[in-house]
Amino acid sequence: MSARDVPTLSAALPSGARALVVHRPEVRNDSVALAVPAGMRHERDGEEGMLHLIEHLVYQDSEGVAGLVRQTRVAESGGVLGGHTHLDYSEFFETGSPGSAAVIAERLVEQVFRPAFRPEQIAEQIRAVASERAARLAPAPGGVLPWPHLTARYWADAPNAHDGSGDLDLEGRATEPVLRALHRRHYRPAGSVLVGVTADDPARLLDRLVAVLAETPDRAAGPVAVPPGTARPEYRAEPAARRLAATAAAPSTRVSDELLGDLIAAEALAAQAGLDASAGLFGPGDTVADDLFVLVDDTAVPVDPWHRLRALAVSDDSALEHARHRAVLRAERLVHDDERLARTVARDALLRGAPGFAGELVDSLAARPPRPLLADAAARLAEQPFAALGVPAASTRPGRRSP
C-alpha cells in the first residue's frame, strides 16, 4: 500500500471543527491527536512564550479533573501522551490500549479547551518552561541553536522573528487573566482537528469524536491571521568555529519539485563531515509558508553557504541516492507509527485542509529521480539572500550538533 493510501473518514462540525478517523487494522493501540490553530507566530508583542506555557498548563488541572488524577488514569491504562507548540499550531496527543480512543478524545478535548489556570500551577510551569528552554540550549555550542537565534537574523517582522519558547521573563507577564484571554482567543473549536487512529469500527469512532467536539461551544472571537513574513537577512562573513546560515525554504502548501529538491539538498549537505542542514526549522511540512532552509557549518572553514550549495551539482550517483534515501526516511517518520500518523494527519488537515500531504511526500521522494530535483533546488537556494550567525571558537564544544 502506498504511503498516501490511508483509509480516512471525516466529518465537519457547524463550529468549524473537524473530526477524522484513520482505520488501520494492523495497529495494536489506539492513538488520538488534537491540533488547534494556536502557534508561536500568533503571539503578539508582550505575549512571547505564552502559548508554550499554555501547552504546559493544559496538562495541569482542568475545570473538571485534577492534573494528578488524569496522569494516574493515563498511567494505569498504559498510555503515553505529549504536546508541542509549533509555529502555526499546537498539538496534543495520547496513545492507549485498543478500544480507548473515545475515552482519550474526551480527556484531550476537556483538558485542552478547559484548563483551570491555577496561579500556583502557572508559577510552577513558568519555571518548567524556562528549564526546558535552558536544557535545549545547553548542549549547543555557545548555547546557540538555529531556532530561535537565526529567525531574528532573517525576519524583520515580530511574528516570525521572536523567540516563543518562553523563559523566566514570563513571570509578571503571564498572569491568570492574560493567559485566560489568550486561551479564549486562540483555543477555539473552529479550525481545530481531532484525529483517531484505530483498528476498530471507524464509523463508530467518528460518531464518538463528533459528539465529543459538539459538546464544546465555540467562541465568538477568533485569532487574527498572521500576515506574510518580511525578510531582512543579515549576513556577515565572520570567522567562527560554527556558522549558522538560513535562507527561505520552498513553500509546502503542496508537494512540489522545489520542496522535494530542498529536502534532498539538506540531506546531501548533512552527509558531509562537519555540516548539518534542514529544509524547515521543525522538519518537512511543519508550516506551509515562511519557513527556513538552515545550514550548520562546524568545519571552521570560511566557505559561504551558496558555494556549498553550488558544489552539490557535482555529487556522484551514490551520494545522490544516499541523500534521497535519507530524505525518504525523514519523511517516513511522520507516518511510521500510529501516534505519529495521528499527529501528522491532524497537522495536515489543519494547515492544508486535507490529510494526505505527508504520504504524498514520502511516495514522491521515493519515486522521483533525485538529480534534477537537487540541481534545481541547489541553484535556486544559492541565489537567495542568506542570514548568518557565528559562534566564537571559545564557545564551541566539539562533537555536538544542533538538532
C-alpha positions as CSV (number, residue, x, y, z in Angstrom):
1,M,0.0,0.0,0.0
2,S,1.2,3.5,-0.9
3,A,2.1,5.8,2.0
4,R,-0.7,8.1,0.9
5,D,-3.4,5.4,0.7
6,V,-4.6,5.9,4.3
7,P,-8.3,5.0,4.7
8,T,-9.9,8.0,6.4
9,L,-13.4,9.0,7.4
10,S,-14.1,12.7,8.2
11,A,-16.8,15.0,9.4
12,A,-17.1,18.8,9.7
13,L,-19.0,20.3,12.6
14,P,-21.0,23.6,12.5
15,S,-18.5,25.1,14.8
16,G,-15.7,24.7,12.2
17,A,-14.0,21.8,14.0
18,R,-13.2,18.7,12.1
19,A,-13.0,15.0,13.2
20,L,-11.1,12.3,11.2
21,V,-10.6,8.6,11.8
22,V,-7.8,6.6,10.2
23,H,-8.6,2.9,10.0
24,R,-5.5,0.7,10.4
25,P,-6.5,-2.9,11.1
26,E,-2.8,-3.7,12.0
27,V,-2.3,-1.3,14.8
28,R,-2.2,-2.6,18.4
29,N,-3.0,0.6,20.1
30,D,-5.5,3.5,19.7
31,S,-4.0,7.0,19.2
32,V,-5.7,10.3,19.3
33,A,-4.3,13.8,18.3
34,L,-5.9,17.2,18.7
35,A,-4.4,20.1,16.7
36,V,-5.5,23.7,17.4
37,P,-4.6,26.8,15.3
38,A,-2.5,28.4,18.0
39,G,1.2,28.7,17.3
40,M,4.1,30.9,18.3
41,R,3.6,33.1,15.2
42,H,0.2,34.1,16.6
43,E,1.7,35.7,19.7
44,R,1.5,39.5,19.9
45,D,4.0,41.9,21.4
46,G,4.4,41.0,25.0
47,E,2.9,37.5,24.6
48,E,6.2,35.8,23.7
49,G,6.4,32.3,25.1
50,M,2.8,32.3,26.5
51,L,1.4,29.7,24.1
52,H,4.1,27.3,25.0
53,L,3.2,28.0,28.7
54,I,-0.4,27.3,27.9
55,E,0.6,24.0,26.3
56,H,2.2,23.1,29.7
57,L,-0.9,24.2,31.7
58,V,-3.1,22.0,29.6
59,Y,-1.5,19.1,31.4
60,Q,-2.2,20.5,34.8
61,D,-5.6,20.9,36.4
62,S,-8.6,21.4,34.2
63,E,-12.0,22.7,35.2
64,G,-13.3,19.1,35.5
65,V,-10.2,17.0,36.5
66,A,-7.2,17.4,38.7
67,G,-4.0,17.0,36.7
68,L,-2.6,14.3,39.0
69,V,-5.9,12.3,38.7
70,R,-5.6,12.5,34.9
71,Q,-2.0,11.4,35.0
72,T,-2.8,8.5,37.2
73,R,-5.6,7.3,34.9
74,V,-3.3,7.5,31.8
75,A,-0.5,5.7,33.6
76,E,-2.9,2.9,34.8
77,S,-4.1,2.4,31.3
78,G,-0.5,2.2,29.9
79,G,-1.0,5.4,28.0
80,V,1.7,7.7,26.5
81,L,0.9,11.4,26.0
82,G,2.5,14.6,24.9
83,G,2.1,18.0,23.5
84,H,4.1,20.6,21.4
85,T,3.8,24.2,20.4
86,H,4.7,24.8,16.7
87,L,4.9,27.9,14.6
88,D,1.3,27.8,13.4
89,Y,-0.4,25.3,15.6
90,S,-0.3,23.3,18.9
91,E,-0.8,19.6,19.2
92,F,-1.8,17.3,22.0
93,F,-1.8,13.5,21.6
94,E,-2.2,10.3,23.5
95,T,-1.8,6.6,22.7
96,G,-3.6,3.9,24.7
97,S,-4.9,0.4,24.6
98,P,-7.2,-0.9,21.9
99,G,-10.7,0.5,22.2
100,S,-9.7,3.5,24.3
101,A,-9.8,6.2,21.5
102,A,-13.2,7.7,22.5
103,V,-12.1,8.0,26.2
104,I,-8.8,9.6,25.2
105,A,-10.7,12.0,22.9
106,E,-13.0,13.1,25.8
107,R,-10.0,13.6,28.0
108,L,-8.0,15.6,25.5
109,V,-10.8,17.9,24.5
110,E,-11.7,18.6,28.1
111,Q,-8.2,19.4,29.2
112,V,-7.3,21.4,26.0
113,F,-10.4,23.6,26.0
114,R,-11.0,23.9,29.8
115,P,-7.7,24.4,31.6
116,A,-8.1,25.7,35.2
117,F,-5.2,28.3,35.1
118,R,-4.4,28.0,38.8
119,P,-1.9,30.7,39.9
120,E,0.4,28.2,41.7
121,Q,0.5,26.0,38.6
122,I,1.2,29.0,36.4
123,A,4.2,29.9,38.5
124,E,5.4,26.2,38.6
125,Q,5.1,25.8,34.8
126,I,6.9,29.1,34.1
127,R,9.9,27.5,35.8
128,A,9.3,24.3,33.9
129,V,9.2,26.2,30.5
130,A,12.4,28.1,31.4
131,S,14.2,24.9,32.4
132,E,13.1,23.2,29.2
133,R,14.5,26.0,27.1
134,A,17.8,26.0,29.1
135,A,18.1,22.3,28.7
136,R,17.6,22.5,24.9
137,L,20.2,25.2,24.6
138,A,22.8,23.8,26.9
139,P,24.2,21.1,24.6
140,A,24.6,23.6,21.7
141,P,28.0,25.4,21.2
142,G,27.7,28.7,22.9
143,G,24.1,27.9,23.8
144,V,23.1,28.8,20.2
145,L,20.7,26.8,18.1
146,P,19.3,27.6,14.7
147,W,16.0,28.4,16.2
148,P,15.4,30.9,17.7
149,H,18.7,32.6,17.1
150,L,18.6,32.6,13.3
151,T,15.0,33.8,13.0
152,A,15.8,37.3,14.3
153,R,18.7,37.5,11.8
154,Y,16.4,36.6,8.9
155,W,13.0,38.1,9.7
156,A,12.1,41.7,10.3
157,D,8.5,41.1,11.5
158,A,7.8,40.2,15.1
159,P,5.6,37.0,14.5
160,N,8.5,35.3,12.7
161,A,11.5,36.8,14.5
162,H,10.5,36.5,18.1
163,D,11.5,33.7,20.5
164,G,8.4,31.8,21.5
165,S,10.0,29.1,23.6
166,G,9.5,31.0,26.9
167,D,11.8,31.9,29.8
168,L,11.7,33.2,33.3
169,D,10.7,36.6,32.0
170,L,7.2,35.2,31.7
171,E,6.9,36.0,35.5
172,G,4.9,39.2,35.8
173,R,3.7,39.0,32.2
174,A,1.8,35.7,32.1
175,T,-0.8,36.3,34.7
176,E,-4.0,34.3,35.0
177,P,-6.3,36.9,33.3
178,V,-3.8,37.4,30.5
179,L,-3.5,33.6,29.9
180,R,-7.2,33.2,30.0
181,A,-7.8,35.9,27.4
182,L,-5.0,34.4,25.2
183,H,-6.5,30.9,25.5
184,R,-10.0,32.2,24.7
185,R,-8.7,34.0,21.6
186,H,-6.8,31.0,20.2
187,Y,-8.0,27.8,21.6
188,R,-11.3,27.5,19.8
189,P,-13.1,24.5,18.3
190,A,-13.2,26.5,15.0
191,G,-10.3,25.3,12.9
192,S,-9.3,22.6,15.3
193,V,-8.9,19.0,14.2
194,L,-9.4,15.8,16.2
195,V,-8.0,12.6,14.8
196,G,-8.3,9.0,15.9
197,V,-6.2,6.0,14.6
198,T,-7.8,2.7,15.4
199,A,-8.3,-0.9,14.3
200,D,-11.9,-0.8,15.5
201,D,-15.0,0.3,13.6
202,P,-14.0,3.7,12.1
203,A,-17.6,4.9,11.6
204,R,-18.5,4.3,15.2
205,L,-15.4,6.1,16.4
206,L,-16.1,9.0,14.1
207,D,-19.5,9.4,15.7
208,R,-17.9,9.5,19.1
209,L,-15.3,12.1,18.1
210,V,-18.0,14.3,16.6
211,A,-20.1,14.0,19.8
212,V,-17.1,15.0,21.9
213,L,-16.4,18.1,19.8
214,A,-20.0,19.1,19.7
215,E,-20.1,19.4,23.5
216,T,-17.5,22.2,23.3
217,P,-19.2,25.5,22.4
218,D,-17.3,27.8,20.0
219,R,-16.2,31.3,21.0
220,A,-17.1,34.4,19.1
221,A,-13.7,35.9,18.7
222,G,-11.1,34.2,16.6
223,P,-7.3,34.6,16.1
224,V,-6.1,37.1,13.7
225,A,-4.4,35.6,10.7
226,V,-0.6,36.0,10.6
227,P,0.5,38.2,7.6
228,P,3.2,37.0,5.3
229,G,6.7,37.4,6.8
230,T,9.0,40.3,6.0
231,A,12.6,39.1,5.3
232,R,15.6,41.3,6.2
233,P,18.5,38.8,6.1
234,E,21.7,39.9,7.9
235,Y,24.8,38.2,6.5
236,R,28.3,38.8,7.8
237,A,31.2,36.6,6.8
238,E,32.6,36.5,10.3
239,P,35.2,33.9,11.3
240,A,33.8,31.3,13.7
241,A,34.2,27.7,14.6
242,R,30.5,27.3,13.9
243,R,28.4,29.2,11.5
244,L,24.6,29.1,11.2
245,A,23.1,30.2,8.0
246,A,19.5,30.4,6.8
247,T,17.5,31.3,3.6
248,A,13.9,30.9,2.5
249,A,12.8,27.3,2.2
250,A,10.3,26.2,-0.6
251,P,6.7,26.6,0.4
252,S,5.0,23.4,1.4
253,T,1.3,24.1,0.8
254,R,1.6,21.1,-1.5
255,V,4.2,18.6,-2.6
256,S,6.3,20.3,-5.3
257,D,9.6,19.8,-7.1
258,E,11.0,22.7,-5.1
259,L,10.1,21.1,-1.8
260,L,11.4,17.7,-2.8
261,G,14.7,19.3,-4.0
262,D,15.1,21.2,-0.8
263,L,14.8,18.1,1.3
264,I,17.3,16.2,-0.8
265,A,19.7,19.2,-0.8
266,A,19.5,19.3,3.0
267,E,20.4,15.6,3.3
268,A,23.2,15.9,0.7
269,L,24.8,18.7,2.8
270,A,24.2,16.9,6.1
271,A,26.1,13.9,4.8
272,Q,29.3,15.9,4.6
273,A,31.7,16.0,7.5
274,G,31.2,19.0,9.8
275,L,27.9,20.0,8.2
276,D,24.2,19.7,9.1
277,A,21.2,21.0,7.3
278,S,17.4,21.1,7.5
279,A,14.7,22.1,5.0
280,G,12.4,23.7,7.5
281,L,13.1,24.8,11.1
282,F,10.9,21.9,12.5
283,G,11.0,19.4,9.8
284,P,9.2,18.7,6.5
285,G,5.9,20.4,6.1
286,D,5.6,21.7,9.6
287,T,4.4,25.0,8.3
288,V,3.1,25.9,4.8
289,A,5.0,29.2,4.2
290,D,7.8,31.4,5.6
291,D,10.0,28.5,6.6
292,L,13.8,28.5,6.6
293,F,16.4,26.3,5.0
294,V,19.1,26.0,7.6
295,L,22.8,25.1,7.2
296,V,25.0,24.4,10.3
297,D,28.7,24.6,9.5
298,D,31.1,23.2,12.1
299,T,34.1,22.9,9.7
300,A,35.7,26.3,10.8
301,V,36.5,26.7,7.0
302,P,35.3,30.1,5.7
303,V,33.1,28.8,2.8
304,D,29.9,30.7,2.2
305,P,26.7,28.6,2.1
306,W,25.9,29.4,-1.6
307,H,29.3,27.9,-2.6
308,R,28.5,24.7,-0.7
309,L,25.1,24.5,-2.4
310,R,26.6,25.0,-5.9
311,A,29.1,22.3,-5.2
312,L,26.2,19.8,-4.9
313,A,25.9,19.9,-8.7
314,V,28.9,17.5,-8.9
315,S,27.6,15.0,-6.4
316,D,28.1,11.4,-7.7
317,D,25.2,9.0,-8.1
318,S,25.9,7.1,-4.8
319,A,25.8,10.4,-2.8
320,L,22.6,11.4,-4.5
321,E,20.9,8.1,-3.8
322,H,22.1,8.3,-0.2
323,A,20.6,11.8,0.1
324,R,17.3,10.7,-1.4
325,H,17.1,7.7,0.9
326,R,17.8,9.8,3.9
327,A,15.1,12.3,2.8
328,V,12.6,9.4,2.4
329,L,13.4,8.1,5.9
330,R,13.0,11.6,7.4
331,A,9.6,12.0,5.8
332,E,8.5,8.5,6.8
333,R,9.0,9.4,10.4
334,L,5.8,11.5,10.1
335,V,3.7,8.4,9.4
336,H,5.6,5.4,10.6
337,D,3.6,4.6,13.7
338,D,0.0,5.2,14.9
339,E,0.9,8.1,17.2
340,R,2.9,10.0,14.6
341,L,0.3,9.2,11.9
342,A,-2.5,10.7,14.1
343,R,-0.4,13.8,14.8
344,T,0.5,14.3,11.1
345,V,-3.0,13.8,9.8
346,A,-4.2,16.4,12.3
347,R,-1.4,18.8,11.3
348,D,-2.1,18.4,7.6
349,A,-5.8,18.7,7.9
350,L,-5.4,21.9,9.9
351,L,-2.7,23.5,7.8
352,R,-3.6,22.2,4.4
353,G,-7.3,21.2,4.6
354,A,-6.6,17.6,3.7
355,P,-4.7,14.7,5.4
356,G,-2.7,13.3,2.5
357,F,0.3,15.6,2.3
358,A,2.8,13.5,4.3
359,G,2.0,10.3,2.5
360,E,2.3,12.0,-0.9
361,L,5.7,13.5,0.2
362,V,7.1,10.0,1.1
363,D,5.9,8.5,-2.2
364,S,7.2,11.4,-4.3
365,L,10.6,11.3,-2.7
366,A,10.8,7.6,-3.3
367,A,9.7,7.7,-6.9
368,R,11.4,10.8,-8.4
369,P,14.9,10.8,-9.9
370,P,16.9,12.9,-7.4
371,R,19.5,14.6,-9.7
372,P,17.3,17.2,-11.4
373,L,15.4,17.9,-8.2
374,L,18.7,18.5,-6.3
375,A,20.2,20.6,-9.2
376,D,17.3,22.9,-9.4
377,A,16.9,23.4,-5.7
378,A,20.7,24.0,-5.1
379,A,20.8,26.6,-7.9
380,R,17.7,28.4,-6.5
381,L,18.9,28.3,-2.9
382,A,22.3,29.6,-3.9
383,E,20.9,32.7,-5.5
384,Q,18.8,33.6,-2.5
385,P,19.9,36.0,0.3
386,F,21.1,34.4,3.5
387,A,21.1,35.3,7.1
388,A,24.1,34.1,9.2
389,L,25.3,33.9,12.8
390,G,28.7,32.9,14.0
391,V,29.5,31.2,17.3
392,P,33.0,32.1,18.6
393,A,35.6,29.3,18.8
394,A,35.9,29.7,22.6
395,S,32.2,28.9,23.0
396,T,32.1,25.7,20.9
397,R,32.0,22.2,22.2
398,P,33.3,19.7,19.6
399,G,31.2,16.9,18.5
400,R,27.8,18.4,19.4
401,R,25.4,19.5,16.7
402,S,22.1,21.4,16.7
403,P,19.1,19.2,16.1
